[in-house]
Amino acid sequence: MNIFGSFFLATPAAILSLLAVPLLILAYLNRRTEKQFTVSSLYLLRQIPQASLKRARIKLPLRFYLELLALLLLVLAAMLPQQEQSTEELSIVIDNSLSMTATSPATSSGTSSGTSSVAPSLISSSISRLDEAVAAANTVLGSFDGKVSIFTTSPVLKQISSEAVTIEEAKLLLKTIVPTLSTDNLSAEITALADKAATGRKVVLFTDREPDTANALPVNLTIQKVGRPSANVAILNMTVDSAEADDTRTVKVELIAGGAEKVKVQLQLYTFSVNRESAAVTGQIALDNTDIELDSTHTATALFKVKQDNLSDYLRVQLSVEKDNDSIAGDDSYITAVSGDALKILFVSSSPIKHGLELIPGTRVKEVTPDEFSLMKPEEIAVFDAAIFYRWAPRYAPKKSSLFILPPLDGALFPVKKRLGETAISSWTDSHPIVSYLRLQLMSLPSAEVLAELPWTTSIVRCSEGPLFLASEIEGIRLAAAGFEILPFEGKKSPLSSILTLNTIRWLSQKNKLAASLAAEDTLLVKTGKSLVYPDGSRRTFPDSERVSLSSAGIYQIDASPLVVNVIAEEESRSWETHRLSVVTSEEAAPAGEEKKEQKHNTWPPIIFLALTVLFLEHAIRPRLGGVGGGK
Amino acid sequence: MSSEKADRHLLDVFSPAFYRSLQQLKIETRRTFLGSRQGAHLSHKKGHGLEFSGYRLYSPGDDFRHIDWRIYGRSDRLYVREFQEEQDLNVMFIIDCSHSMASPALSTPDKLMFAKQLALALGYAALTDGDTVSYMLLGSGTVHKFSGARSLSQIARTLENSGQSRQVDMKRDILLAASQLKTPGKCFLISDFLYDTADATRAVNILNSRNFDVTLFQILSPEDISLSGLPDSSWISDSESGEKMMFTCDETARRTYASLLSQHVKSLEEYSARNGIRHVLVSTAEKVDELVLSRLPELGLLT
């Protein structure tokens, strides 16, 4: 028999036990009438006028009511009350990547799932896609009865609730989700989550991506799309060329726009310095501004010419555009460091390749062939800060700090043990500067060379087969060898390899100012005892090594070394496009059509305990018997 | 119970210091009585006491030392000074041993035990003064006489061994007690007097008519005074007659009872005042030693 929603009585017939209640009342009445008290004398009591002698009021003592309560509790326990609790579990995944910050004037969202479509319509005005996702998630939670876990997707899929939480706790957690300025590997991670989900656990993803209809979704996965295409303008990159003869420097700003036919954009260029202690911006000066018109889905480059003398340590460009044409604000500015002396790199390759090293701010690259290198005099080589040998290596170690990318198999300096196809990085040396700020497990390698581990080398990055990246230092000459492709340097487009390249070049060239200006949107490894200053000036010292997520753009300071963080996700900035999410069903996906599972919880044991407690209490407070003459 | 145990029980109620204090006390009477021997109380017998009582003409054989020569000088007649004889006092304790005195059993001590303790204490004070002490336990039909301070343990034993009597004919027993004393003296009648005042006064009149200096000790328990311990509604029975009745002990009943009790006590007081009798209302909540050492002297019953 169901009572009060999920509560029900397994043996309602036990209510007949209430027939014991009249027996209890009779017992007390009988006890009461038999009890009499002896008084010294009735001489005076007899004289009390009859009017005062009311008909004996049936007043039952407190003990009676306690015993009655205990009896009622026992009757209730005998009816075996139980509670049904749903054991259904739900994982809510909120896409909090950069594109989710896009605002749209009105939105309708749809769902796709492997089982059924639920299409709540959300009508909003100028709220972000993330807000829409959270609202949609709250709607789903409103009709769910069970345990929930909450995930966010950026920079990596992460569960933000410690364990399965209640609906109320889940709603509170949803309010705390903030967007991160990053891309993510959502397709693979969602597939993995759906696959790993326990039987009976549903996964609902709220994202602005469209699931790829070519693949069937896992049956326990529902994708609820939020947001609609919206126009946006984004700054993709800013570089500063080396000083020219007239001591001017060219600042190039790359932009992309989409979603509107033509967009007129204003760009303002600033220069500023940074307080090394507090990371606070100081001495900001507006240098120049320009207007530029972009066609839809076009990139454009704006150029600024500025005098070297007018430049401080950093440049910032800020774009302004009509709000309707700019749905994401996080990609509207860019910061870069202005390097002093240019970094001179000697690039040795047997055939010309697009290495992209010129994208590194303040870098000048001279490309030579191996033959040309062989003819170079030592004083000619000495002017370079570092050399990069691509798929070739001299017989003897050069007297210049060098990086060997994909050294030849039969190379004498860094022999190759074996070539691999697709491989995964298994470990890396946390403490080496070359891997600073890197989370290498995100790096997938389509192919790699396992290098021979030599006594004079340090293994920096390894796979299961052996080292993939080696470094050494002998008599001040630093050498490094990469057994996998790290070129072309693409800056923010391939942040992991770019950071690795920059770190390596910085380590080789021993020029500190350079590498600090690259955006690092992933987690940042801060070593024990180091301090991190955030762009807002707040400081945090780390007693233990910790990976810190950088979610705000700006300039950070690690031990007085600046680190510039920019928005670097072009794909995320393309909010006028609907991106695809490819989720593939795997054989281990959770089965479909699970009946709603419920668990019955017996609630009668605490009722029995309560009844016994009441009886104990009644016994403890039982008053001593006695009357005027003493009870018989 | 062995006599030694009985002695210990009642005797041990009071401390040695209390007994020593009792030795300093003397039972006061409102009038003078003839005693049987020399004692501490002034009697109306003329004799050789210290208290001057008057003059009479000289008779041959009178002691020359008692001739008042100043009167002779004035009157040329010989007069001798007369003194009151100090004699012992007969002190009688009549203790109501009916069931009502032992009820309710909750009180400690009960009224009967309180009465016995009071009688023992006053009896010892009388004995140490050289008085003769008699105890009459109503319902027993026996009067026990004691003299000399060494009789204390015997008195305690006698009181311990006496039980309760279901039915007490106070008038008959008092008549018996009074008849056993050749000369009247001080009489302490100890009871709760929770019965018809007329019955009580008839009995007391016997003592009064025999010229006893009567003091009534009316002993009530806290339960008698306030009906505490009675539930709101219950059957109640009389401790002596066994009569039962249903009684609702609400606030109105308590107030009515208090008024009736007050009237009853007052009627007894008025009777006592009219007949030269002392009435002392005592609660078993009081301590016997404090009652004897403080309150009774204040009332003039002891000095």
Interface residues (C-beta under 8 A of the other chain):
Chain A: R32 T33 K35 Q36 F37 T38 V39 S40 S41 L42 Y43 L44 L45 R46 Q47 I48 P49 S52 L53 K54 R55 A56 R57 K59 G626 G627 V628 G629 G630
Chain B: S100 M101 S103 P104 A105 L106 K111 D192 L194 Y195 D196 S221 E223 D224 L227 S228 G229 L230 P231 D232 S233 S234 W235 I236 S237 D238 S239 E240 S241 E243 K244 M245 M246 F247 T248 D250 T252 A253 T256 Y257 L260 L261 H264
